[in-house]
């Protein structure tokens, strides 16, 4: 999302040389603008409060092995 937001900002006005504080503010505004970004997980956007809007998502948890050092992700149904 950050890369796509930076590309969108740069298309409007070159970001090279922009003061860091201004760039951070503009980037935050771009990300929270509601623009939809196509990702490998499907389209994702953030609303003005920062809530994720995504049509599909999966929740996984780490199930630790008895050794307490290794584990694996398991999808939560």
Beta strands, then each sheet from edge to edge (+ up, - down):
strand 1: 37-39
strand 2: 42-46
strand 3: 52-54
strand 4: 60-64
strand 5: 71-75
sheet 1: 1+ 2- 3+
sheet 2: 4+ 5-
end
